[in-house]
Amino acid sequence: MRLVFMGTPAPVVPVLEALAAAPEVQVVGVYTQPDRPRGRGRTPEMPPVKHHALSLGLPVLQPPSLRPARVQAELAALRPEVMVVAAYGLLLPPAVLGTPAHGCLNLHPSLLPRHRGPSPVVTAILEGDTVTGVTLMLLDEGMDTGPVIAQREHPIAPADTAESLTGALFRRGAALLLETLPDWVAGRITPRAQDGAQATVTRKVARADGQAQWEQSAAVLERRCRAYTPWPGLFTLWEGQVLKLVEVTALPPAAGQDPQPGLAVALPGPEVPVGIGAAEGVLGLRTVQLEGRRAVRAAEFLRGYPRFIGSRL
């Protein structure tokens, strides 16, 4: 089948790899976001999907919008029978949705209708979900509102971060897609409408979301650290500098301690030698990164900054 793939970040590269390797699929075009300037030199950097598509010898297209008639004509000229979208980053207008005979299929990293919107993986970790999954759905004009073609569950491990879980979900989604595509194109699958009454909607994550709120419990702060890895991370302010809390663990107060929220206290043990008081429990610090410095284990940080103990964040 003639197929167009639309995606941008590194976690969806396995989806493109699986499609390109499938004997029943001919990837006739790969759409991804335009190159963006990065780093101090502001050198244009290609998206991971583009880099991989070029290595596979696939044609790459990077329009900043899919709305111009010229862009839509270019897509139609590829004569796709089906389109697969995975974290592409651009809205598909009605004319594009109607281009392939078998529709535009989207891989969404949640069990829809739960966690629609831009941050499903982050939100699943924040809310303490123990199970999530991936959904293959038929795109319509709404935000993740189209009918479901197939779903697969995936457990959330206690150590999962948004980065690790996103990668695992799209790898699982790639397998689900290859299993489902032949039956979908052959008309052997009837999509199932979502139950809007059960829908939840996520919001876009902002950098300010990563600032630690010490009136929250240590367990919530630990989930925020995992949910906001790799961006924006969990961070606090110490002596006017940003201190990123790279690896943390929720702990009960040590014997004889009941630190006030935001107070840094010494803890017994070399792996977690310092913690911050929270509304409930203590947030133990394993790895931290002071603004402008490399990430270090908490014990090494304390050797350089022993005055950190007893400070209020």
ZADO-1210 file (C-alpha; in nm, 4 decimals, padded with zeros to 6 digits):
<atoms>
<atom x="00.0000" y="00.0000" z="00.0000" code="MET" pos="1"/>
<atom x="00.1156" y="00.3536" z="-00.0763" code="ARG" pos="2"/>
<atom x="00.1627" y="00.5260" z="00.2588" code="LEU" pos="3"/>
<atom x="00.2603" y="00.8731" z="00.3810" code="VAL" pos="4"/>
<atom x="00.4088" y="00.9050" z="00.7286" code="PHE" pos="5"/>
<atom x="00.3857" y="01.2254" z="00.9346" code="MET" pos="6"/>
<atom x="00.5937" y="01.2605" z="01.2511" code="GLY" pos="7"/>
<atom x="00.8712" y="01.4662" z="01.4056" code="THR" pos="8"/>
<atom x="01.0428" y="01.3680" z="01.7375" code="PRO" pos="9"/>
<atom x="01.2811" y="01.0839" z="01.8161" code="ALA" pos="10"/>
<atom x="01.0307" y="00.8577" z="01.9975" code="PRO" pos="11"/>
<atom x="00.8312" y="00.8034" z="01.6757" code="VAL" pos="12"/>
<atom x="01.1322" y="00.6960" z="01.4677" code="VAL" pos="13"/>
<atom x="01.0573" y="00.3264" z="01.5459" code="PRO" pos="14"/>
<atom x="00.7161" y="00.3726" z="01.3813" code="VAL" pos="15"/>
<atom x="00.8805" y="00.4961" z="01.0617" code="LEU" pos="16"/>
<atom x="01.1380" y="00.2156" z="01.0791" code="GLU" pos="17"/>
<atom x="00.8662" y="-00.0478" z="01.1099" code="ALA" pos="18"/>
<atom x="00.6693" y="00.0925" z="00.8173" code="LEU" pos="19"/>
<atom x="00.9762" y="00.1218" z="00.5959" code="ALA" pos="20"/>
<atom x="01.0684" y="-00.2417" z="00.6675" code="ALA" pos="21"/>
<atom x="00.7191" y="-00.3814" z="00.6087" code="ALA" pos="22"/>
<atom x="00.7025" y="-00.5633" z="00.2718" code="PRO" pos="23"/>
<atom x="00.3371" y="-00.4729" z="00.2199" code="GLU" pos="24"/>
<atom x="00.4034" y="-00.0975" z="00.2629" code="VAL" pos="25"/>
<atom x="00.5590" y="00.1552" z="00.0270" code="GLN" pos="26"/>
<atom x="00.6432" y="00.4787" z="00.2113" code="VAL" pos="27"/>
<atom x="00.6015" y="00.7365" z="-00.0650" code="VAL" pos="28"/>
<atom x="00.6614" y="01.0438" z="00.1508" code="GLY" pos="29"/>
<atom x="00.7651" y="01.1503" z="00.5000" code="VAL" pos="30"/>
<atom x="00.6280" y="01.4755" z="00.6372" code="TYR" pos="31"/>
<atom x="00.7970" y="01.6371" z="00.9341" code="THR" pos="32"/>
<atom x="00.8435" y="01.9803" z="01.0935" code="GLN" pos="33"/>
<atom x="01.0853" y="02.2306" z="00.9360" code="PRO" pos="34"/>
<atom x="01.4456" y="02.2403" z="01.0571" code="ASP" pos="35"/>
<atom x="01.4814" y="02.4629" z="01.3654" code="ARG" pos="36"/>
<atom x="01.7815" y="02.6701" z="01.4819" code="PRO" pos="37"/>
<atom x="01.9466" y="02.5165" z="01.7884" code="ARG" pos="38"/>
<atom x="02.2264" y="02.5952" z="02.0300" code="GLY" pos="39"/>
<atom x="02.4301" y="02.9078" z="02.0760" code="ARG" pos="40"/>
<atom x="02.5190" y="02.9285" z="01.7100" code="GLY" pos="41"/>
<atom x="02.1522" y="02.8917" z="01.6116" code="ARG" pos="42"/>
<atom x="02.2499" y="02.6353" z="01.3515" code="THR" pos="43"/>
<atom x="01.9488" y="02.4763" z="01.1794" code="PRO" pos="44"/>
<atom x="01.8935" y="02.1230" z="01.3068" code="GLU" pos="45"/>
<atom x="01.6817" y="01.8649" z="01.1298" code="MET" pos="46"/>
<atom x="01.4117" y="01.6764" z="01.3222" code="PRO" pos="47"/>
<atom x="01.4990" y="01.3162" z="01.4167" code="PRO" pos="48"/>
<atom x="01.2380" y="01.1779" z="01.1765" code="VAL" pos="49"/>
<atom x="01.3930" y="01.3674" z="00.8848" code="LYS" pos="50"/>
<atom x="01.7411" y="01.2440" z="00.9740" code="HIS" pos="51"/>
<atom x="01.6229" y="00.8849" z="00.9785" code="HIS" pos="52"/>
<atom x="01.4069" y="00.9162" z="00.6671" code="ALA" pos="53"/>
<atom x="01.7039" y="01.0474" z="00.4691" code="LEU" pos="54"/>
<atom x="01.9175" y="00.7573" z="00.5924" code="SER" pos="55"/>
<atom x="01.6520" y="00.5234" z="00.4515" code="LEU" pos="56"/>
<atom x="01.6424" y="00.7080" z="00.1187" code="GLY" pos="57"/>
<atom x="01.2836" y="00.8247" z="00.1695" code="LEU" pos="58"/>
<atom x="01.1517" y="01.1531" z="00.0269" code="PRO" pos="59"/>
<atom x="01.1083" y="01.4199" z="00.2984" code="VAL" pos="60"/>
<atom x="00.8701" y="01.7165" z="00.2899" code="LEU" pos="61"/>
<atom x="00.8707" y="01.9935" z="00.5534" code="GLN" pos="62"/>
<atom x="00.5945" y="02.2464" z="00.4902" code="PRO" pos="63"/>
<atom x="00.5358" y="02.4873" z="00.7816" code="PRO" pos="64"/>
<atom x="00.1607" y="02.4426" z="00.7252" code="SER" pos="65"/>
<atom x="-00.0671" y="02.1965" z="00.5464" code="LEU" pos="66"/>
<atom x="-00.3267" y="02.4608" z="00.4616" code="ARG" pos="67"/>
<atom x="-00.1862" y="02.6129" z="00.1374" code="PRO" pos="68"/>
<atom x="-00.3420" y="02.4683" z="-00.1803" code="ALA" pos="69"/>
<atom x="00.0056" y="02.4095" z="-00.3241" code="ARG" pos="70"/>
<atom x="00.1026" y="02.1911" z="-00.0256" code="VAL" pos="71"/>
<atom x="-00.2212" y="01.9946" z="-00.0462" code="GLN" pos="72"/>
<atom x="-00.1720" y="01.9379" z="-00.4197" code="ALA" pos="73"/>
<atom x="00.1808" y="01.8134" z="-00.3541" code="GLU" pos="74"/>
<atom x="00.0450" y="01.5650" z="-00.1015" code="LEU" pos="75"/>
<atom x="-00.2310" y="01.4482" z="-00.3341" code="ALA" pos="76"/>
<atom x="00.0266" y="01.3904" z="-00.6097" code="ALA" pos="77"/>
<atom x="00.1872" y="01.1231" z="-00.3892" code="LEU" pos="78"/>
<atom x="-00.1388" y="00.9231" z="-00.4220" code="ARG" pos="79"/>
<atom x="-00.1331" y="00.7840" z="-00.0675" code="PRO" pos="80"/>
<atom x="-00.3809" y="00.5089" z="00.0098" code="GLU" pos="81"/>
<atom x="-00.3360" y="00.5675" z="00.3833" code="VAL" pos="82"/>
<atom x="-00.1562" y="00.8196" z="00.6032" code="MET" pos="83"/>
<atom x="-00.0059" y="00.7498" z="00.9458" code="VAL" pos="84"/>
<atom x="00.0433" y="01.0373" z="01.1912" code="VAL" pos="85"/>
<atom x="00.2527" y="01.0121" z="01.5088" code="ALA" pos="86"/>
<atom x="00.3449" y="01.3251" z="01.7065" code="ALA" pos="87"/>
<atom x="00.3631" y="01.5334" z="01.3894" code="TYR" pos="88"/>
<atom x="00.2864" y="01.8708" z="01.5477" code="GLY" pos="89"/>
<atom x="00.0659" y="02.0238" z="01.2770" code="LEU" pos="90"/>
<atom x="-00.3120" y="02.0147" z="01.2439" code="LEU" pos="91"/>
<atom x="-00.4484" y="01.8322" z="00.9405" code="LEU" pos="92"/>
<atom x="-00.7154" y="02.0385" z="00.7606" code="PRO" pos="93"/>
<atom x="-01.0253" y="01.8679" z="00.6138" code="PRO" pos="94"/>
<atom x="-00.8793" y="01.8575" z="00.2615" code="ALA" pos="95"/>
<atom x="-00.5792" y="01.6622" z="00.3906" code="VAL" pos="96"/>
<atom x="-00.7926" y="01.4278" z="00.6017" code="LEU" pos="97"/>
<atom x="-00.9868" y="01.3381" z="00.2882" code="GLY" pos="98"/>
<atom x="-00.6843" y="01.2725" z="00.0664" code="THR" pos="99"/>
<atom x="-00.6113" y="00.9021" z="00.1301" code="PRO" pos="100"/>
<atom x="-00.8777" y="00.6469" z="00.0436" code="ALA" pos="101"/>
<atom x="-00.8291" y="00.4647" z="00.3741" code="HIS" pos="102"/>
<atom x="-00.8033" y="00.7753" z="00.5899" code="GLY" pos="103"/>
<atom x="-00.5474" y="00.9297" z="00.8200" code="CYS" pos="104"/>
<atom x="-00.4546" y="00.7066" z="01.1124" code="LEU" pos="105"/>
<atom x="-00.3068" y="00.8504" z="01.4306" code="ASN" pos="106"/>
<atom x="-00.1015" y="00.6751" z="01.6978" code="LEU" pos="107"/>
<atom x="-00.1836" y="00.8416" z="02.0305" code="HIS" pos="108"/>
<atom x="00.0102" y="00.7411" z="02.3465" code="PRO" pos="109"/>
<atom x="-00.2869" y="00.6897" z="02.5789" code="SER" pos="110"/>
<atom x="-00.5981" y="00.4767" z="02.6053" code="LEU" pos="111"/>
<atom x="-00.8438" y="00.7180" z="02.4469" code="LEU" pos="112"/>
<atom x="-01.0732" y="00.8811" z="02.5417" code="PRO" pos="113"/>
<atom x="-00.8520" y="00.9203" z="02.8518" code="ARG" pos="114"/>
<atom x="-00.5784" y="01.1828" z="02.8159" code="HIS" pos="115"/>
<atom x="-00.6646" y="01.3488" z="02.4880" code="ARG" pos="116"/>
<atom x="-00.4511" y="01.6438" z="02.3868" code="GLY" pos="117"/>
<atom x="-00.0826" y="01.7387" z="02.3831" code="PRO" pos="118"/>
<atom x="00.0557" y="01.5799" z="02.7035" code="SER" pos="119"/>
<atom x="-00.0918" y="01.2320" z="02.7538" code="PRO" pos="120"/>
<atom x="00.2225" y="01.0631" z="02.8853" code="VAL" pos="121"/>
<atom x="00.3150" y="01.3449" z="03.1224" code="VAL" pos="122"/>
<atom x="-00.0387" y="01.3533" z="03.2583" code="THR" pos="123"/>
<atom x="-00.0593" y="00.9764" z="03.3085" code="ALA" pos="124"/>
<atom x="00.2502" y="00.9885" z="03.5321" code="ILE" pos="125"/>
<atom x="00.1362" y="01.3033" z="03.7144" code="LEU" pos="126"/>
<atom x="-00.1966" y="01.1457" z="03.8008" code="GLU" pos="127"/>
<atom x="-00.0396" y="00.8264" z="03.9297" code="GLY" pos="128"/>
<atom x="-00.1859" y="00.5982" z="03.6625" code="ASP" pos="129"/>
<atom x="-00.0504" y="00.2449" z="03.6799" code="THR" pos="130"/>
<atom x="-00.1615" y="00.1498" z="03.3292" code="VAL" pos="131"/>
<atom x="-00.1701" y="00.3472" z="03.0069" code="THR" pos="132"/>
<atom x="-00.1434" y="00.2357" z="02.6452" code="GLY" pos="133"/>
<atom x="-00.1484" y="00.3325" z="02.2818" code="VAL" pos="134"/>
<atom x="-00.4461" y="00.3970" z="02.0573" code="THR" pos="135"/>
<atom x="-00.4672" y="00.3689" z="01.6800" code="LEU" pos="136"/>
<atom x="-00.7496" y="00.5982" z="01.5744" code="MET" pos="137"/>
<atom x="-00.9022" y="00.7463" z="01.2613" code="LEU" pos="138"/>
<atom x="-00.8383" y="01.1195" z="01.2594" code="LEU" pos="139"/>
<atom x="-01.1261" y="01.3633" z="01.2330" code="ASP" pos="140"/>
<atom x="-01.1349" y="01.7418" z="01.2752" code="GLU" pos="141"/>
<atom x="-01.1433" y="01.7272" z="01.6561" code="GLY" pos="142"/>
<atom x="-00.8536" y="01.6892" z="01.9000" code="MET" pos="143"/>
<atom x="-00.8095" y="01.3140" z="01.9432" code="ASP" pos="144"/>
<atom x="-01.1849" y="01.2615" z="01.9084" code="THR" pos="145"/>
<atom x="-01.1911" y="01.0223" z="01.6123" code="GLY" pos="146"/>
<atom x="-01.3105" y="00.6609" z="01.6297" code="PRO" pos="147"/>
<atom x="-01.0791" y="00.3972" z="01.7725" code="VAL" pos="148"/>
<atom x="-00.9411" y="00.1284" z="01.5408" code="ILE" pos="149"/>
<atom x="-00.7257" y="-00.0632" z="01.7918" code="ALA" pos="150"/>
<atom x="-00.5734" y="-00.0226" z="02.1376" code="GLN" pos="151"/>
<atom x="-00.3077" y="-00.1912" z="02.3468" code="ARG" pos="152"/>
<atom x="-00.2408" y="-00.1489" z="02.7188" code="GLU" pos="153"/>
<atom x="00.1028" y="-00.0845" z="02.8693" code="HIS" pos="154"/>
<atom x="00.1965" y="-00.0833" z="03.2409" code="PRO" pos="155"/>
<atom x="00.3618" y="00.2232" z="03.3936" code="ILE" pos="156"/>
<atom x="00.6654" y="00.1170" z="03.5968" code="ALA" pos="157"/>
<atom x="00.7545" y="00.3045" z="03.9177" code="PRO" pos="158"/>
<atom x="01.0769" y="00.4318" z="03.7580" code="ALA" pos="159"/>
<atom x="00.9230" y="00.5367" z="03.4258" code="ASP" pos="160"/>
<atom x="00.9830" y="00.8925" z="03.3113" code="THR" pos="161"/>
<atom x="00.7912" y="01.0695" z="03.0366" code="ALA" pos="162"/>
<atom x="01.0910" y="01.0080" z="02.8118" code="GLU" pos="163"/>
<atom x="01.1187" y="00.6343" z="02.8731" code="SER" pos="164"/>
<atom x="00.7442" y="00.5756" z="02.8697" code="LEU" pos="165"/>
<atom x="00.6888" y="00.7712" z="02.5480" code="THR" pos="166"/>
<atom x="00.9521" y="00.5632" z="02.3727" code="GLY" pos="167"/>
<atom x="00.8007" y="00.2383" z="02.4981" code="ALA" pos="168"/>
<atom x="00.4506" y="00.3403" z="02.3910" code="LEU" pos="169"/>
<atom x="00.5499" y="00.4283" z="02.0360" code="PHE" pos="170"/>
<atom x="00.7471" y="00.1052" z="02.0014" code="ARG" pos="171"/>
<atom x="00.4352" y="-00.0802" z="02.1111" code="ARG" pos="172"/>
<atom x="00.2323" y="00.1375" z="01.8763" code="GLY" pos="173"/>
<atom x="00.4550" y="00.0455" z="01.5822" code="ALA" pos="174"/>
<atom x="00.3818" y="-00.3245" z="01.6389" code="ALA" pos="175"/>
<atom x="00.0102" y="-00.2562" z="01.6782" code="LEU" pos="176"/>
<atom x="00.0067" y="-00.0549" z="01.3571" code="LEU" pos="177"/>
<atom x="00.1682" y="-00.3298" z="01.1486" code="LEU" pos="178"/>
<atom x="-00.0716" y="-00.5892" z="01.2914" code="GLU" pos="179"/>
<atom x="-00.3747" y="-00.3727" z="01.2177" code="THR" pos="180"/>
<atom x="-00.3016" y="-00.2068" z="00.8825" code="LEU" pos="181"/>
<atom x="-00.3781" y="-00.5034" z="00.6514" code="PRO" pos="182"/>
<atom x="-00.7177" y="-00.5682" z="00.8120" code="ASP" pos="183"/>
<atom x="-00.7995" y="-00.1973" z="00.8148" code="TRP" pos="184"/>
<atom x="-00.7229" y="-00.1490" z="00.4458" code="VAL" pos="185"/>
<atom x="-00.9150" y="-00.4681" z="00.3619" code="ALA" pos="186"/>
<atom x="-01.2230" y="-00.3314" z="00.5383" code="GLY" pos="187"/>
<atom x="-01.2284" y="-00.6008" z="00.8080" code="ARG" pos="188"/>
<atom x="-01.2247" y="-00.3537" z="01.1000" code="ILE" pos="189"/>
<atom x="-01.5131" y="-00.1337" z="01.2092" code="THR" pos="190"/>
<atom x="-01.3882" y="00.1673" z="01.4077" code="PRO" pos="191"/>
<atom x="-01.5465" y="00.2251" z="01.7486" code="ARG" pos="192"/>
<atom x="-01.6712" y="00.5702" z="01.8468" code="ALA" pos="193"/>
<atom x="-01.5181" y="00.7157" z="02.1623" code="GLN" pos="194"/>
<atom x="-01.7352" y="00.7745" z="02.4677" code="ASP" pos="195"/>
<atom x="-01.7119" y="01.1503" z="02.5094" code="GLY" pos="196"/>
<atom x="-01.8521" y="01.1280" z="02.8622" code="ALA" pos="197"/>
<atom x="-01.5361" y="00.9413" z="02.9669" code="GLN" pos="198"/>
<atom x="-01.2951" y="01.1831" z="02.7988" code="ALA" pos="199"/>
<atom x="-01.0227" y="01.3728" z="02.9815" code="THR" pos="200"/>
<atom x="-00.8152" y="01.6438" z="02.8155" code="VAL" pos="201"/>
<atom x="-00.4502" y="01.7294" z="02.8839" code="THR" pos="202"/>
<atom x="-00.2854" y="02.0664" z="02.8455" code="ARG" pos="203"/>
<atom x="00.0476" y="02.1775" z="02.7053" code="LYS" pos="204"/>
<atom x="00.3308" y="02.1698" z="02.9579" code="VAL" pos="205"/>
<atom x="00.4999" y="02.5033" z="03.0414" code="ALA" pos="206"/>
<atom x="00.8440" y="02.5553" z="03.1930" code="ARG" pos="207"/>
<atom x="00.6888" y="02.7002" z="03.5083" code="ALA" pos="208"/>
<atom x="00.5210" y="02.3635" z="03.5734" code="ASP" pos="209"/>
<atom x="00.8598" y="02.2238" z="03.6702" code="GLY" pos="210"/>
<atom x="00.9121" y="02.4469" z="03.9737" code="GLN" pos="211"/>
<atom x="00.8796" y="02.2439" z="04.2922" code="ALA" pos="212"/>
<atom x="00.5922" y="02.3361" z="04.5234" code="GLN" pos="213"/>
<atom x="00.6945" y="02.2264" z="04.8703" code="TRP" pos="214"/>
<atom x="00.3373" y="02.2384" z="05.0018" code="GLU" pos="215"/>
<atom x="00.2793" y="01.9248" z="04.7942" code="GLN" pos="216"/>
<atom x="00.3589" y="01.5765" z="04.9227" code="SER" pos="217"/>
<atom x="00.6912" y="01.4091" z="04.8502" code="ALA" pos="218"/>
<atom x="00.5074" y="01.1413" z="04.6495" code="ALA" pos="219"/>
<atom x="00.3499" y="01.4027" z="04.4221" code="VAL" pos="220"/>
<atom x="00.6849" y="01.5799" z="04.3778" code="LEU" pos="221"/>
<atom x="00.8513" y="01.2510" z="04.2833" code="GLU" pos="222"/>
<atom x="00.5839" y="01.1917" z="04.0175" code="ARG" pos="223"/>
<atom x="00.6358" y="01.5457" z="03.8874" code="ARG" pos="224"/>
<atom x="01.0090" y="01.4792" z="03.8520" code="CYS" pos="225"/>
<atom x="00.9410" y="01.1670" z="03.6423" code="ARG" pos="226"/>
<atom x="00.6645" y="01.3341" z="03.4433" code="ALA" pos="227"/>
<atom x="00.8755" y="01.6384" z="03.3561" code="TYR" pos="228"/>
<atom x="01.1819" y="01.4406" z="03.2434" code="THR" pos="229"/>
<atom x="01.3381" y="01.5448" z="03.0123" code="PRO" pos="230"/>
<atom x="01.1578" y="01.8833" z="03.0041" code="TRP" pos="231"/>
<atom x="01.1127" y="02.1081" z="03.1928" code="PRO" pos="232"/>
<atom x="01.2474" y="01.8929" z="03.4754" code="GLY" pos="233"/>
<atom x="01.1740" y="01.9452" z="03.8441" code="LEU" pos="234"/>
<atom x="01.3652" y="02.2427" z="03.9816" code="PHE" pos="235"/>
<atom x="01.3840" y="02.4841" z="04.2720" code="THR" pos="236"/>
<atom x="01.5712" y="02.8052" z="04.3542" code="LEU" pos="237"/>
<atom x="01.8693" y="02.8123" z="04.5897" code="TRP" pos="238"/>
<atom x="02.0691" y="03.1286" z="04.6555" code="GLU" pos="239"/>
<atom x="01.9192" y="03.2858" z="04.3452" code="GLY" pos="240"/>
<atom x="02.0195" y="02.9995" z="04.1159" code="GLN" pos="241"/>
<atom x="01.8127" y="02.7259" z="03.9561" code="VAL" pos="242"/>
<atom x="01.8801" y="02.3873" z="04.1111" code="LEU" pos="243"/>
<atom x="01.7477" y="02.1032" z="03.8971" code="LYS" pos="244"/>
<atom x="01.6383" y="01.7975" z="04.0929" code="LEU" pos="245"/>
<atom x="01.7358" y="01.5328" z="03.8410" code="VAL" pos="246"/>
<atom x="01.6737" y="01.2126" z="04.0398" code="GLU" pos="247"/>
<atom x="01.4605" y="01.2095" z="04.3529" code="VAL" pos="248"/>
<atom x="01.2785" y="00.9651" z="04.5774" code="THR" pos="249"/>
<atom x="00.9880" y="01.0105" z="04.8166" code="ALA" pos="250"/>
<atom x="01.0788" y="00.9104" z="05.1726" code="LEU" pos="251"/>
<atom x="00.9229" y="00.9216" z="05.5187" code="PRO" pos="252"/>
<atom x="01.0941" y="01.1602" z="05.7631" code="PRO" pos="253"/>
<atom x="01.4025" y="01.0156" z="05.9342" code="ALA" pos="254"/>
<atom x="01.3742" y="00.9264" z="06.3019" code="ALA" pos="255"/>
<atom x="01.3459" y="01.2424" z="06.5086" code="GLY" pos="256"/>
<atom x="01.2917" y="01.4623" z="06.2019" code="GLN" pos="257"/>
<atom x="00.9811" y="01.6377" z="06.0756" code="ASP" pos="258"/>
<atom x="01.1261" y="01.9077" z="05.8499" code="PRO" pos="259"/>
<atom x="00.9150" y="02.2015" z="05.7463" code="GLN" pos="260"/>
<atom x="00.8248" y="02.2239" z="05.3757" code="PRO" pos="261"/>
<atom x="01.1199" y="02.3540" z="05.1749" code="GLY" pos="262"/>
<atom x="01.3848" y="02.2899" z="05.4423" code="LEU" pos="263"/>
<atom x="01.6965" y="02.0947" z="05.3375" code="ALA" pos="264"/>
<atom x="01.7954" y="01.8309" z="05.5924" code="VAL" pos="265"/>
<atom x="02.0691" y="01.5697" z="05.6159" code="ALA" pos="266"/>
<atom x="01.9599" y="01.2077" z="05.5707" code="LEU" pos="267"/>
<atom x="02.1370" y="00.8867" z="05.6727" code="PRO" pos="268"/>
<atom x="02.2850" y="00.6980" z="05.3799" code="GLY" pos="269"/>
<atom x="02.5313" y="00.7767" z="05.1000" code="PRO" pos="270"/>
<atom x="02.2873" y="00.7322" z="04.8100" code="GLU" pos="271"/>
<atom x="02.0350" y="00.9850" z="04.9403" code="VAL" pos="272"/>
<atom x="02.2303" y="01.2071" z="05.1807" code="PRO" pos="273"/>
<atom x="01.9943" y="01.5057" z="05.1724" code="VAL" pos="274"/>
<atom x="01.6245" y="01.5659" z="05.1488" code="GLY" pos="275"/>
<atom x="01.3780" y="01.8522" z="05.1293" code="ILE" pos="276"/>
<atom x="01.0795" y="01.8718" z="05.3585" code="GLY" pos="277"/>
<atom x="00.7431" y="01.8466" z="05.1883" code="ALA" pos="278"/>
<atom x="00.3834" y="01.8691" z="05.3067" code="ALA" pos="279"/>
<atom x="00.3973" y="01.4942" z="05.3612" code="GLU" pos="280"/>
<atom x="00.7302" y="01.3128" z="05.3825" code="GLY" pos="281"/>
<atom x="01.0711" y="01.4160" z="05.2542" code="VAL" pos="282"/>
<atom x="01.1877" y="01.4425" z="04.8957" code="LEU" pos="283"/>
<atom x="01.5247" y="01.2674" z="04.8935" code="GLY" pos="284"/>
<atom x="01.7780" y="01.3975" z="04.6406" code="LEU" pos="285"/>
<atom x="01.9913" y="01.1497" z="04.4463" code="ARG" pos="286"/>
<atom x="02.1200" y="01.3647" z="04.1588" code="THR" pos="287"/>
<atom x="02.1081" y="01.7426" z="04.1218" code="VAL" pos="288"/>
<atom x="02.2322" y="02.0024" z="03.8754" code="GLN" pos="289"/>
<atom x="02.3114" y="02.3589" z="03.9708" code="LEU" pos="290"/>
<atom x="02.2544" y="02.6213" z="03.7034" code="GLU" pos="291"/>
<atom x="02.5485" y="02.6305" z="03.4605" code="GLY" pos="292"/>
<atom x="02.7049" y="02.3129" z="03.6030" code="ARG" pos="293"/>
<atom x="02.6926" y="01.9434" z="03.5175" code="ARG" pos="294"/>
<atom x="02.4615" y="01.7032" z="03.6945" code="ALA" pos="295"/>
<atom x="02.6246" y="01.5349" z="03.9983" code="VAL" pos="296"/>
<atom x="02.5283" y="01.2909" z="04.2685" code="ARG" pos="297"/>
<atom x="02.3887" y="01.4594" z="04.5783" code="ALA" pos="298"/>
<atom x="02.6870" y="01.3533" z="04.7913" code="ALA" pos="299"/>
<atom x="02.9275" y="01.5279" z="04.5533" code="GLU" pos="300"/>
<atom x="02.7089" y="01.8384" z="04.5521" code="PHE" pos="301"/>
<atom x="02.7176" y="01.8528" z="04.9332" code="LEU" pos="302"/>
<atom x="03.0963" y="01.8287" z="04.9395" code="ARG" pos="303"/>
<atom x="03.1092" y="02.1447" z="04.7300" code="GLY" pos="304"/>
<atom x="02.8182" y="02.3188" z="04.9027" code="TYR" pos="305"/>
<atom x="02.7922" y="02.1966" z="05.2635" code="PRO" pos="306"/>
<atom x="02.5913" y="02.5087" z="05.3508" code="ARG" pos="307"/>
<atom x="02.3016" y="02.3638" z="05.1506" code="PHE" pos="308"/>
<atom x="02.1975" y="02.1648" z="05.4591" code="ILE" pos="309"/>
<atom x="01.9685" y="02.3818" z="05.6667" code="GLY" pos="310"/>
<atom x="01.8803" y="02.6172" z="05.3818" code="SER" pos="311"/>
<atom x="01.5218" y="02.6923" z="05.2885" code="ARG" pos="312"/>
<atom x="01.4162" y="02.6570" z="04.9282" code="LEU" pos="313"/>
</atoms>
